Amino acid sequence: MKLFIGNLPYDINETDLRGMLTPHGEVVEMNLVLDQFTGRPKGFAFVEMADRSGGQQAMEDLNKRVYKSRQLVCNEAKPKKKTRGRR
């Protein structure tokens, strides 16, 4: 199950994020989105959990949870829309 986690603090790192998710199950893949110019986190991430039940537990625990003075948003990631290339 793939999750979207938003409103993350800008000083978060992958270790902190993984620590929040591992109590709910195995993290298969994690993509903490970084700004291409500064290399700092943009405040959201996509995480793939090994199974659906772990993903559901993580969503219930993290959604609206306050972490470092920020209320997190956690829900199931929507499939990427196909876009036309630039002209």
PDB file with one MODEL, atoms N, CA, C and O in Angstrom:
MODEL        1
ATOM      1  N   MET A   1       0.846  -1.175   0.000  1.00  0.00           N
ATOM      2  CA  MET A   1       0.000   0.000   0.000  1.00  0.00           C
ATOM      3  C   MET A   1       0.885   1.229   0.000  1.00  0.00           C
ATOM      4  O   MET A   1       1.820   1.322   0.796  1.00  0.00           O
ATOM      5  N   LYS A   2       0.604   2.167  -0.878  1.00  0.00           N
ATOM      6  CA  LYS A   2       1.404   3.385  -0.986  1.00  0.00           C
ATOM      7  C   LYS A   2       0.693   4.536  -0.278  1.00  0.00           C
ATOM      8  O   LYS A   2      -0.494   4.773  -0.502  1.00  0.00           O
ATOM      9  N   LEU A   3       1.428   5.250   0.579  1.00  0.00           N
ATOM     10  CA  LEU A   3       0.879   6.343   1.365  1.00  0.00           C
ATOM     11  C   LEU A   3       1.478   7.680   0.958  1.00  0.00           C
ATOM     12  O   LEU A   3       2.635   7.765   0.547  1.00  0.00           O
ATOM     13  N   PHE A   4       0.670   8.714   1.080  1.00  0.00           N
ATOM     14  CA  PHE A   4       1.139  10.093   0.948  1.00  0.00           C
ATOM     15  C   PHE A   4       1.142  10.673   2.356  1.00  0.00           C
ATOM     16  O   PHE A   4       0.141  10.588   3.067  1.00  0.00           O
ATOM     17  N   ILE A   5       2.258  11.258   2.757  1.00  0.00           N
ATOM     18  CA  ILE A   5       2.354  11.907   4.062  1.00  0.00           C
ATOM     19  C   ILE A   5       2.745  13.357   3.809  1.00  0.00           C
ATOM     20  O   ILE A   5       3.812  13.635   3.261  1.00  0.00           O
ATOM     21  N   GLY A   6       1.885  14.267   4.209  1.00  0.00           N
ATOM     22  CA  GLY A   6       2.111  15.684   3.954  1.00  0.00           C
ATOM     23  C   GLY A   6       2.188  16.504   5.223  1.00  0.00           C
ATOM     24  O   GLY A   6       1.907  16.019   6.318  1.00  0.00           O
ATOM     25  N   ASN A   7       2.577  17.762   5.052  1.00  0.00           N
ATOM     26  CA  ASN A   7       2.765  18.737   6.122  1.00  0.00           C
ATOM     27  C   ASN A   7       3.854  18.302   7.096  1.00  0.00           C
ATOM     28  O   ASN A   7       3.779  18.569   8.296  1.00  0.00           O
ATOM     29  N   LEU A   8       4.861  17.631   6.559  1.00  0.00           N
ATOM     30  CA  LEU A   8       6.009  17.225   7.374  1.00  0.00           C
ATOM     31  C   LEU A   8       6.872  18.442   7.676  1.00  0.00           C
ATOM     32  O   LEU A   8       6.924  19.373   6.873  1.00  0.00           O
ATOM     33  N   PRO A   9       7.553  18.449   8.824  1.00  0.00           N
ATOM     34  CA  PRO A   9       8.469  19.558   9.098  1.00  0.00           C
ATOM     35  C   PRO A   9       9.624  19.530   8.092  1.00  0.00           C
ATOM     36  O   PRO A   9      10.020  18.467   7.616  1.00  0.00           O
ATOM     37  N   TYR A  10      10.149  20.697   7.782  1.00  0.00           N
ATOM     38  CA  TYR A  10      11.199  20.795   6.758  1.00  0.00           C
ATOM     39  C   TYR A  10      12.545  20.259   7.227  1.00  0.00           C
ATOM     40  O   TYR A  10      13.460  20.102   6.420  1.00  0.00           O
ATOM     41  N   ASP A  11      12.677  19.977   8.513  1.00  0.00           N
ATOM     42  CA  ASP A  11      13.941  19.445   9.012  1.00  0.00           C
ATOM     43  C   ASP A  11      13.897  17.925   9.221  1.00  0.00           C
ATOM     44  O   ASP A  11      14.812  17.360   9.818  1.00  0.00           O
ATOM     45  N   ILE A  12      12.848  17.267   8.736  1.00  0.00           N
ATOM     46  CA  ILE A  12      12.733  15.812   8.910  1.00  0.00           C
ATOM     47  C   ILE A  12      13.716  15.095   7.992  1.00  0.00           C
ATOM     48  O   ILE A  12      14.076  15.610   6.933  1.00  0.00           O
ATOM     49  N   ASN A  13      14.148  13.907   8.401  1.00  0.00           N
ATOM     50  CA  ASN A  13      15.012  13.090   7.550  1.00  0.00           C
ATOM     51  C   ASN A  13      14.385  11.697   7.425  1.00  0.00           C
ATOM     52  O   ASN A  13      13.401  11.389   8.099  1.00  0.00           O
ATOM     53  N   GLU A  14      14.958  10.869   6.567  1.00  0.00           N
ATOM     54  CA  GLU A  14      14.391   9.544   6.310  1.00  0.00           C
ATOM     55  C   GLU A  14      14.390   8.667   7.554  1.00  0.00           C
ATOM     56  O   GLU A  14      13.480   7.859   7.737  1.00  0.00           O
ATOM     57  N   THR A  15      15.392   8.812   8.411  1.00  0.00           N
ATOM     58  CA  THR A  15      15.471   8.016   9.636  1.00  0.00           C
ATOM     59  C   THR A  15      14.289   8.334  10.554  1.00  0.00           C
ATOM     60  O   THR A  15      13.665   7.424  11.099  1.00  0.00           O
ATOM     61  N   ASP A  16      13.980   9.619  10.724  1.00  0.00           N
ATOM     62  CA  ASP A  16      12.844  10.028  11.560  1.00  0.00           C
ATOM     63  C   ASP A  16      11.531   9.500  10.979  1.00  0.00           C
ATOM     64  O   ASP A  16      10.683   8.982  11.706  1.00  0.00           O
ATOM     65  N   LEU A  17      11.377   9.638   9.674  1.00  0.00           N
ATOM     66  CA  LEU A  17      10.156   9.199   9.008  1.00  0.00           C
ATOM     67  C   LEU A  17       9.991   7.681   9.122  1.00  0.00           C
ATOM     68  O   LEU A  17       8.902   7.188   9.413  1.00  0.00           O
ATOM     69  N   ARG A  18      11.060   6.962   8.894  1.00  0.00           N
ATOM     70  CA  ARG A  18      11.025   5.494   9.007  1.00  0.00           C
ATOM     71  C   ARG A  18      10.669   5.086  10.439  1.00  0.00           C
ATOM     72  O   ARG A  18       9.935   4.121  10.648  1.00  0.00           O
ATOM     73  N   GLY A  19      11.187   5.818  11.417  1.00  0.00           N
ATOM     74  CA  GLY A  19      10.890   5.536  12.818  1.00  0.00           C
ATOM     75  C   GLY A  19       9.413   5.688  13.149  1.00  0.00           C
ATOM     76  O   GLY A  19       8.893   4.964  13.998  1.00  0.00           O
ATOM     77  N   MET A  20       8.735   6.614  12.492  1.00  0.00           N
ATOM     78  CA  MET A  20       7.298   6.795  12.719  1.00  0.00           C
ATOM     79  C   MET A  20       6.483   5.666  12.091  1.00  0.00           C
ATOM     80  O   MET A  20       5.386   5.359  12.557  1.00  0.00           O
ATOM     81  N   LEU A  21       7.016   5.047  11.031  1.00  0.00           N
ATOM     82  CA  LEU A  21       6.251   4.065  10.268  1.00  0.00           C
ATOM     83  C   LEU A  21       6.525   2.608  10.634  1.00  0.00           C
ATOM     84  O   LEU A  21       5.625   1.777  10.510  1.00  0.00           O
ATOM     85  N   THR A  22       7.722   2.274  11.075  1.00  0.00           N
ATOM     86  CA  THR A  22       8.061   0.874  11.328  1.00  0.00           C
ATOM     87  C   THR A  22       7.219   0.194  12.398  1.00  0.00           C
ATOM     88  O   THR A  22       7.059  -1.024  12.327  1.00  0.00           O
ATOM     89  N   PRO A  23       6.664   0.903  13.395  1.00  0.00           N
ATOM     90  CA  PRO A  23       5.791   0.189  14.338  1.00  0.00           C
ATOM     91  C   PRO A  23       4.534  -0.399  13.677  1.00  0.00           C
ATOM     92  O   PRO A  23       3.879  -1.266  14.256  1.00  0.00           O
ATOM     93  N   HIS A  24       4.203   0.063  12.487  1.00  0.00           N
ATOM     94  CA  HIS A  24       2.986  -0.380  11.801  1.00  0.00           C
ATOM     95  C   HIS A  24       3.251  -1.460  10.765  1.00  0.00           C
ATOM     96  O   HIS A  24       2.308  -2.033  10.219  1.00  0.00           O
ATOM     97  N   GLY A  25       4.503  -1.745  10.486  1.00  0.00           N
ATOM     98  CA  GLY A  25       4.829  -2.778   9.506  1.00  0.00           C
ATOM     99  C   GLY A  25       6.082  -2.426   8.733  1.00  0.00           C
ATOM    100  O   GLY A  25       6.725  -1.406   8.978  1.00  0.00           O
ATOM    101  N   GLU A  26       6.412  -3.295   7.795  1.00  0.00           N
ATOM    102  CA  GLU A  26       7.632  -3.130   7.002  1.00  0.00           C
ATOM    103  C   GLU A  26       7.476  -2.022   5.958  1.00  0.00           C
ATOM    104  O   GLU A  26       6.485  -1.967   5.229  1.00  0.00           O
ATOM    105  N   VAL A  27       8.473  -1.149   5.906  1.00  0.00           N
ATOM    106  CA  VAL A  27       8.519  -0.093   4.894  1.00  0.00           C
ATOM    107  C   VAL A  27       9.307  -0.645   3.713  1.00  0.00           C
ATOM    108  O   VAL A  27      10.489  -0.967   3.840  1.00  0.00           O
ATOM    109  N   VAL A  28       8.643  -0.750   2.562  1.00  0.00           N
ATOM    110  CA  VAL A  28       9.276  -1.312   1.367  1.00  0.00           C
ATOM    111  C   VAL A  28      10.092  -0.245   0.645  1.00  0.00           C
ATOM    112  O   VAL A  28      11.234  -0.481   0.248  1.00  0.00           O
ATOM    113  N   GLU A  29       9.494   0.925   0.483  1.00  0.00           N
ATOM    114  CA  GLU A  29      10.160   2.010  -0.255  1.00  0.00           C
ATOM    115  C   GLU A  29       9.730   3.339   0.350  1.00  0.00           C
ATOM    116  O   GLU A  29       8.595   3.497   0.799  1.00  0.00           O
ATOM    117  N   MET A  30      10.666   4.296   0.355  1.00  0.00           N
ATOM    118  CA  MET A  30      10.376   5.613   0.889  1.00  0.00           C
ATOM    119  C   MET A  30      10.960   6.667  -0.032  1.00  0.00           C
ATOM    120  O   MET A  30      12.109   6.570  -0.464  1.00  0.00           O
ATOM    121  N   ASN A  31      10.147   7.682  -0.327  1.00  0.00           N
ATOM    122  CA  ASN A  31      10.609   8.780  -1.162  1.00  0.00           C
ATOM    123  C   ASN A  31      10.279  10.090  -0.459  1.00  0.00           C
ATOM    124  O   ASN A  31       9.166  10.604  -0.578  1.00  0.00           O
ATOM    125  N   LEU A  32      11.248  10.625   0.272  1.00  0.00           N
ATOM    126  CA  LEU A  32      11.111  11.929   0.914  1.00  0.00           C
ATOM    127  C   LEU A  32      11.470  12.953  -0.154  1.00  0.00           C
ATOM    128  O   LEU A  32      12.624  13.042  -0.572  1.00  0.00           O
ATOM    129  N   VAL A  33      10.491  13.719  -0.591  1.00  0.00           N
ATOM    130  CA  VAL A  33      10.685  14.628  -1.723  1.00  0.00           C
ATOM    131  C   VAL A  33      11.538  15.816  -1.295  1.00  0.00           C
ATOM    132  O   VAL A  33      11.238  16.502  -0.317  1.00  0.00           O
ATOM    133  N   LEU A  34      12.623  16.043  -2.064  1.00  0.00           N
ATOM    134  CA  LEU A  34      13.579  17.105  -1.765  1.00  0.00           C
ATOM    135  C   LEU A  34      13.515  18.208  -2.807  1.00  0.00           C
ATOM    136  O   LEU A  34      13.200  17.958  -3.971  1.00  0.00           O
ATOM    137  N   ASP A  35      13.813  19.422  -2.386  1.00  0.00           N
ATOM    138  CA  ASP A  35      13.925  20.547  -3.306  1.00  0.00           C
ATOM    139  C   ASP A  35      15.187  20.351  -4.135  1.00  0.00           C
ATOM    140  O   ASP A  35      16.251  20.070  -3.583  1.00  0.00           O
ATOM    141  N   GLN A  36      15.082  20.494  -5.440  1.00  0.00           N
ATOM    142  CA  GLN A  36      16.232  20.215  -6.311  1.00  0.00           C
ATOM    143  C   GLN A  36      17.355  21.233  -6.171  1.00  0.00           C
ATOM    144  O   GLN A  36      18.501  20.930  -6.505  1.00  0.00           O
ATOM    145  N   PHE A  37      17.052  22.429  -5.685  1.00  0.00           N
ATOM    146  CA  PHE A  37      18.081  23.457  -5.575  1.00  0.00           C
ATOM    147  C   PHE A  37      18.750  23.472  -4.208  1.00  0.00           C
ATOM    148  O   PHE A  37      19.967  23.630  -4.109  1.00  0.00           O
ATOM    149  N   THR A  38      17.958  23.307  -3.157  1.00  0.00           N
ATOM    150  CA  THR A  38      18.522  23.378  -1.807  1.00  0.00           C
ATOM    151  C   THR A  38      18.839  22.015  -1.218  1.00  0.00           C
ATOM    152  O   THR A  38      19.663  21.913  -0.309  1.00  0.00           O
ATOM    153  N   GLY A  39      18.192  20.954  -1.726  1.00  0.00           N
ATOM    154  CA  GLY A  39      18.400  19.616  -1.184  1.00  0.00           C
ATOM    155  C   GLY A  39      17.654  19.379   0.116  1.00  0.00           C
ATOM    156  O   GLY A  39      17.834  18.341   0.753  1.00  0.00           O
ATOM    157  N   ARG A  40      16.818  20.327   0.518  1.00  0.00           N
ATOM    158  CA  ARG A  40      16.058  20.205   1.757  1.00  0.00           C
ATOM    159  C   ARG A  40      14.688  19.596   1.458  1.00  0.00           C
ATOM    160  O   ARG A  40      14.159  19.764   0.359  1.00  0.00           O
ATOM    161  N   PRO A  41      14.110  18.885   2.440  1.00  0.00           N
ATOM    162  CA  PRO A  41      12.781  18.305   2.232  1.00  0.00           C
ATOM    163  C   PRO A  41      11.726  19.365   1.920  1.00  0.00           C
ATOM    164  O   PRO A  41      11.763  20.475   2.450  1.00  0.00           O
ATOM    165  N   LYS A  42      10.783  18.997   1.047  1.00  0.00           N
ATOM    166  CA  LYS A  42       9.708  19.911   0.654  1.00  0.00           C
ATOM    167  C   LYS A  42       8.504  19.827   1.591  1.00  0.00           C
ATOM    168  O   LYS A  42       7.591  20.647   1.495  1.00  0.00           O
ATOM    169  N   GLY A  43       8.491  18.853   2.489  1.00  0.00           N
ATOM    170  CA  GLY A  43       7.399  18.749   3.448  1.00  0.00           C
ATOM    171  C   GLY A  43       6.411  17.634   3.145  1.00  0.00           C
ATOM    172  O   GLY A  43       5.348  17.566   3.761  1.00  0.00           O
ATOM    173  N   PHE A  44       6.754  16.752   2.194  1.00  0.00           N
ATOM    174  CA  PHE A  44       5.881  15.603   1.950  1.00  0.00           C
ATOM    175  C   PHE A  44       6.701  14.421   1.468  1.00  0.00           C
ATOM    176  O   PHE A  44       7.834  14.564   1.008  1.00  0.00           O
ATOM    177  N   ALA A  45       6.091  13.240   1.589  1.00  0.00           N
ATOM    178  CA  ALA A  45       6.784  12.007   1.225  1.00  0.00           C
ATOM    179  C   ALA A  45       5.779  10.975   0.731  1.00  0.00           C
ATOM    180  O   ALA A  45       4.584  11.052   1.017  1.00  0.00           O
ATOM    181  N   PHE A  46       6.299  10.007  -0.018  1.00  0.00           N
ATOM    182  CA  PHE A  46       5.518   8.856  -0.446  1.00  0.00           C
ATOM    183  C   PHE A  46       6.193   7.631   0.143  1.00  0.00           C
ATOM    184  O   PHE A  46       7.408   7.463   0.035  1.00  0.00           O
ATOM    185  N   VAL A  47       5.395   6.780   0.767  1.00  0.00           N
ATOM    186  CA  VAL A  47       5.933   5.599   1.443  1.00  0.00           C
ATOM    187  C   VAL A  47       5.122   4.387   1.030  1.00  0.00           C
ATOM    188  O   VAL A  47       3.891   4.421   1.027  1.00  0.00           O
ATOM    189  N   GLU A  48       5.823   3.310   0.679  1.00  0.00           N
ATOM    190  CA  GLU A  48       5.135   2.069   0.344  1.00  0.00           C
ATOM    191  C   GLU A  48       5.317   1.087   1.491  1.00  0.00           C
ATOM    192  O   GLU A  48       6.436   0.748   1.876  1.00  0.00           O
ATOM    193  N   MET A  49       4.185   0.641   2.026  1.00  0.00           N
ATOM    194  CA  MET A  49       4.193  -0.338   3.108  1.00  0.00           C
ATOM    195  C   MET A  49       4.048  -1.736   2.506  1.00  0.00           C
ATOM    196  O   MET A  49       3.472  -1.896   1.430  1.00  0.00           O
ATOM    197  N   ALA A  50       4.573  -2.746   3.205  1.00  0.00           N
ATOM    198  CA  ALA A  50       4.574  -4.112   2.687  1.00  0.00           C
ATOM    199  C   ALA A  50       3.168  -4.688   2.540  1.00  0.00           C
ATOM    200  O   ALA A  50       2.896  -5.433   1.598  1.00  0.00           O
ATOM    201  N   ASP A  51       2.278  -4.348   3.464  1.00  0.00           N
ATOM    202  CA  ASP A  51       0.922  -4.882   3.347  1.00  0.00           C
ATOM    203  C   ASP A  51      -0.121  -3.820   3.660  1.00  0.00           C
ATOM    204  O   ASP A  51       0.172  -2.785   4.260  1.00  0.00           O
ATOM    205  N   ARG A  52      -1.324  -4.103   3.243  1.00  0.00           N
ATOM    206  CA  ARG A  52      -2.417  -3.140   3.374  1.00  0.00           C
ATOM    207  C   ARG A  52      -2.783  -2.873   4.833  1.00  0.00           C
ATOM    208  O   ARG A  52      -3.089  -1.734   5.187  1.00  0.00           O
ATOM    209  N   SER A  53      -2.758  -3.893   5.679  1.00  0.00           N
ATOM    210  CA  SER A  53      -3.144  -3.686   7.078  1.00  0.00           C
ATOM    211  C   SER A  53      -2.164  -2.753   7.786  1.00  0.00           C
ATOM    212  O   SER A  53      -2.578  -1.919   8.591  1.00  0.00           O
ATOM    213  N   GLY A  54      -0.882  -2.884   7.498  1.00  0.00           N
ATOM    214  CA  GLY A  54       0.118  -1.978   8.066  1.00  0.00           C
ATOM    215  C   GLY A  54      -0.069  -0.558   7.572  1.00  0.00           C
ATOM    216  O   GLY A  54       0.099   0.400   8.327  1.00  0.00           O
ATOM    217  N   GLY A  55      -0.418  -0.426   6.301  1.00  0.00           N
ATOM    218  CA  GLY A  55      -0.670   0.897   5.729  1.00  0.00           C
ATOM    219  C   GLY A  55      -1.882   1.553   6.357  1.00  0.00           C
ATOM    220  O   GLY A  55      -1.872   2.752   6.637  1.00  0.00           O
ATOM    221  N   GLN A  56      -2.941   0.759   6.583  1.00  0.00           N
ATOM    222  CA  GLN A  56      -4.156   1.283   7.215  1.00  0.00           C
ATOM    223  C   GLN A  56      -3.847   1.759   8.635  1.00  0.00           C
ATOM    224  O   GLN A  56      -4.297   2.829   9.045  1.00  0.00           O
ATOM    225  N   GLN A  57      -3.084   0.969   9.378  1.00  0.00           N
ATOM    226  CA  GLN A  57      -2.709   1.345  10.748  1.00  0.00           C
ATOM    227  C   GLN A  57      -1.894   2.626  10.744  1.00  0.00           C
ATOM    228  O   GLN A  57      -2.123   3.511  11.568  1.00  0.00           O
ATOM    229  N   ALA A  58      -0.944   2.732   9.824  1.00  0.00           N
ATOM    230  CA  ALA A  58      -0.114   3.933   9.734  1.00  0.00           C
ATOM    231  C   ALA A  58      -0.966   5.156   9.410  1.00  0.00           C
ATOM    232  O   ALA A  58      -0.763   6.224   9.986  1.00  0.00           O
ATOM    233  N   MET A  59      -1.926   5.004   8.484  1.00  0.00           N
ATOM    234  CA  MET A  59      -2.807   6.126   8.142  1.00  0.00           C
ATOM    235  C   MET A  59      -3.608   6.580   9.352  1.00  0.00           C
ATOM    236  O   MET A  59      -3.708   7.778   9.620  1.00  0.00           O
ATOM    237  N   GLU A  60      -4.179   5.630  10.085  1.00  0.00           N
ATOM    238  CA  GLU A  60      -4.988   5.976  11.253  1.00  0.00           C
ATOM    239  C   GLU A  60      -4.148   6.665  12.325  1.00  0.00           C
ATOM    240  O   GLU A  60      -4.617   7.596  12.980  1.00  0.00           O
ATOM    241  N   ASP A  61      -2.910   6.210  12.506  1.00  0.00           N
ATOM    242  CA  ASP A  61      -2.042   6.779  13.537  1.00  0.00           C
ATOM    243  C   ASP A  61      -1.491   8.150  13.148  1.00  0.00           C
ATOM    244  O   ASP A  61      -1.437   9.060  13.976  1.00  0.00           O
ATOM    245  N   LEU A  62      -1.083   8.294  11.894  1.00  0.00           N
ATOM    246  CA  LEU A  62      -0.394   9.519  11.491  1.00  0.00           C
ATOM    247  C   LEU A  62      -1.313  10.649  11.036  1.00  0.00           C
ATOM    248  O   LEU A  62      -0.958  11.817  11.193  1.00  0.00           O
ATOM    249  N   ASN A  63      -2.476  10.339  10.481  1.00  0.00           N
ATOM    250  CA  ASN A  63      -3.348  11.394   9.984  1.00  0.00           C
ATOM    251  C   ASN A  63      -3.833  12.268  11.141  1.00  0.00           C
ATOM    252  O   ASN A  63      -4.387  11.770  12.121  1.00  0.00           O
ATOM    253  N   LYS A  64      -3.620  13.555  11.014  1.00  0.00           N
ATOM    254  CA  LYS A  64      -3.974  14.579  12.006  1.00  0.00           C
ATOM    255  C   LYS A  64      -3.130  14.508  13.282  1.00  0.00           C
ATOM    256  O   LYS A  64      -3.442  15.181  14.264  1.00  0.00           O
ATOM    257  N   ARG A  65      -2.076  13.706  13.276  1.00  0.00           N
ATOM    258  CA  ARG A  65      -1.159  13.647  14.416  1.00  0.00           C
ATOM    259  C   ARG A  65      -0.261  14.882  14.388  1.00  0.00           C
ATOM    260  O   ARG A  65       0.188  15.296  13.319  1.00  0.00           O
ATOM    261  N   VAL A  66       0.001  15.465  15.539  1.00  0.00           N
ATOM    262  CA  VAL A  66       0.885  16.627  15.607  1.00  0.00           C
ATOM    263  C   VAL A  66       2.311  16.128  15.822  1.00  0.00           C
ATOM    264  O   VAL A  66       2.595  15.391  16.766  1.00  0.00           O
ATOM    265  N   TYR A  67       3.197  16.547  14.928  1.00  0.00           N
ATOM    266  CA  TYR A  67       4.613  16.169  14.992  1.00  0.00           C
ATOM    267  C   TYR A  67       5.437  17.426  14.785  1.00  0.00           C
ATOM    268  O   TYR A  67       5.355  18.059  13.732  1.00  0.00           O
ATOM    269  N   LYS A  68       6.220  17.786  15.769  1.00  0.00           N
ATOM    270  CA  LYS A  68       7.041  19.002  15.731  1.00  0.00           C
ATOM    271  C   LYS A  68       6.200  20.217  15.346  1.00  0.00           C
ATOM    272  O   LYS A  68       6.551  20.961  14.431  1.00  0.00           O
ATOM    273  N   SER A  69       5.098  20.406  16.046  1.00  0.00           N
ATOM    274  CA  SER A  69       4.182  21.550  15.883  1.00  0.00           C
ATOM    275  C   SER A  69       3.463  21.583  14.534  1.00  0.00           C
ATOM    276  O   SER A  69       2.921  22.624  14.162  1.00  0.00           O
ATOM    277  N   ARG A  70       3.445  20.479  13.797  1.00  0.00           N
ATOM    278  CA  ARG A  70       2.746  20.441  12.507  1.00  0.00           C
ATOM    279  C   ARG A  70       1.761  19.282  12.502  1.00  0.00           C
ATOM    280  O   ARG A  70       2.096  18.172  12.915  1.00  0.00           O
ATOM    281  N   GLN A  71       0.554  19.543  12.037  1.00  0.00           N
ATOM    282  CA  GLN A  71      -0.460  18.494  11.959  1.00  0.00           C
ATOM    283  C   GLN A  71      -0.287  17.747  10.644  1.00  0.00           C
ATOM    284  O   GLN A  71      -0.494  18.305   9.567  1.00  0.00           O
ATOM    285  N   LEU A  72       0.095  16.480  10.747  1.00  0.00           N
ATOM    286  CA  LEU A  72       0.375  15.674   9.561  1.00  0.00           C
ATOM    287  C   LEU A  72      -0.899  15.299   8.815  1.00  0.00           C
ATOM    288  O   LEU A  72      -1.988  15.235   9.385  1.00  0.00           O
ATOM    289  N   VAL A  73      -0.724  15.056   7.530  1.00  0.00           N
ATOM    290  CA  VAL A  73      -1.781  14.545   6.667  1.00  0.00           C
ATOM    291  C   VAL A  73      -1.266  13.216   6.123  1.00  0.00           C
ATOM    292  O   VAL A  73      -0.175  13.150   5.556  1.00  0.00           O
ATOM    293  N   CYS A  74      -2.049  12.171   6.298  1.00  0.00           N
ATOM    294  CA  CYS A  74      -1.624  10.862   5.797  1.00  0.00           C
ATOM    295  C   CYS A  74      -2.823  10.164   5.179  1.00  0.00           C
ATOM    296  O   CYS A  74      -3.835   9.938   5.842  1.00  0.00           O
ATOM    297  N   ASN A  75      -2.699   9.826   3.903  1.00  0.00           N
ATOM    298  CA  ASN A  75      -3.757   9.086   3.230  1.00  0.00           C
ATOM    299  C   ASN A  75      -3.151   8.225   2.127  1.00  0.00           C
ATOM    300  O   ASN A  75      -1.953   8.290   1.852  1.00  0.00           O
ATOM    301  N   GLU A  76      -3.998   7.425   1.507  1.00  0.00           N
ATOM    302  CA  GLU A  76      -3.511   6.551   0.446  1.00  0.00           C
ATOM    303  C   GLU A  76      -3.132   7.392  -0.762  1.00  0.00           C
ATOM    304  O   GLU A  76      -3.888   8.268  -1.185  1.00  0.00           O
ATOM    305  N   ALA A  77      -1.964   7.121  -1.307  1.00  0.00           N
ATOM    306  CA  ALA A  77      -1.483   7.879  -2.468  1.00  0.00           C
ATOM    307  C   ALA A  77      -2.330   7.543  -3.687  1.00  0.00           C
ATOM    308  O   ALA A  77      -2.698   6.390  -3.912  1.00  0.00           O
ATOM    309  N   LYS A  78      -2.624   8.562  -4.457  1.00  0.00           N
ATOM    310  CA  LYS A  78      -3.385   8.374  -5.688  1.00  0.00           C
ATOM    311  C   LYS A  78      -2.418   8.038  -6.810  1.00  0.00           C
ATOM    312  O   LYS A  78      -1.279   8.506  -6.805  1.00  0.00           O
ATOM    313  N   PRO A  79      -2.855   7.231  -7.775  1.00  0.00           N
ATOM    314  CA  PRO A  79      -1.970   6.907  -8.893  1.00  0.00           C
ATOM    315  C   PRO A  79      -1.555   8.164  -9.653  1.00  0.00           C
ATOM    316  O   PRO A  79      -2.316   9.126  -9.762  1.00  0.00           O
ATOM    317  N   LYS A  80      -0.357   8.131 -10.164  1.00  0.00           N
ATOM    318  CA  LYS A  80       0.174   9.263 -10.923  1.00  0.00           C
ATOM    319  C   LYS A  80      -0.626   9.434 -12.205  1.00  0.00           C
ATOM    320  O   LYS A  80      -0.877   8.467 -12.923  1.00  0.00           O
ATOM    321  N   LYS A  81      -1.024  10.669 -12.487  1.00  0.00           N
ATOM    322  CA  LYS A  81      -1.758  10.943 -13.722  1.00  0.00           C
ATOM    323  C   LYS A  81      -0.777  10.982 -14.886  1.00  0.00           C
ATOM    324  O   LYS A  81       0.339  11.486 -14.767  1.00  0.00           O
ATOM    325  N   LYS A  82      -1.220  10.441 -16.002  1.00  0.00           N
ATOM    326  CA  LYS A  82      -0.392  10.509 -17.200  1.00  0.00           C
ATOM    327  C   LYS A  82      -0.505  11.913 -17.765  1.00  0.00           C
ATOM    328  O   LYS A  82      -1.602  12.424 -17.990  1.00  0.00           O
ATOM    329  N   THR A  83       0.642  12.526 -17.989  1.00  0.00           N
ATOM    330  CA  THR A  83       0.649  13.869 -18.546  1.00  0.00           C
ATOM    331  C   THR A  83       1.339  13.870 -19.898  1.00  0.00           C
ATOM    332  O   THR A  83       2.174  13.017 -20.197  1.00  0.00           O
ATOM    333  N   ARG A  84       0.974  14.833 -20.689  1.00  0.00           N
ATOM    334  CA  ARG A  84       1.643  14.983 -21.969  1.00  0.00           C
ATOM    335  C   ARG A  84       2.971  15.675 -21.733  1.00  0.00           C
ATOM    336  O   ARG A  84       3.088  16.535 -20.861  1.00  0.00           O
ATOM    337  N   GLY A  85       3.956  15.301 -22.503  1.00  0.00           N
ATOM    338  CA  GLY A  85       5.280  15.908 -22.372  1.00  0.00           C
ATOM    339  C   GLY A  85       5.296  17.364 -22.779  1.00  0.00           C
ATOM    340  O   GLY A  85       4.361  17.849 -23.417  1.00  0.00           O
ATOM    341  N   ARG A  86       6.334  18.049 -22.420  1.00  0.00           N
ATOM    342  CA  ARG A  86       6.476  19.458 -22.800  1.00  0.00           C
ATOM    343  C   ARG A  86       6.664  19.575 -24.294  1.00  0.00           C
ATOM    344  O   ARG A  86       7.143  18.658 -24.960  1.00  0.00           O
ATOM    345  N   ARG A  87       6.279  20.712 -24.793  1.00  0.00           N
ATOM    346  CA  ARG A  87       6.464  20.956 -26.224  1.00  0.00           C
ATOM    347  C   ARG A  87       7.610  21.865 -26.461  1.00  0.00           C
ATOM    348  O   ARG A  87       7.918  22.185 -27.609  1.00  0.00           O
TER     349      ARG A  87
ENDMDL
END
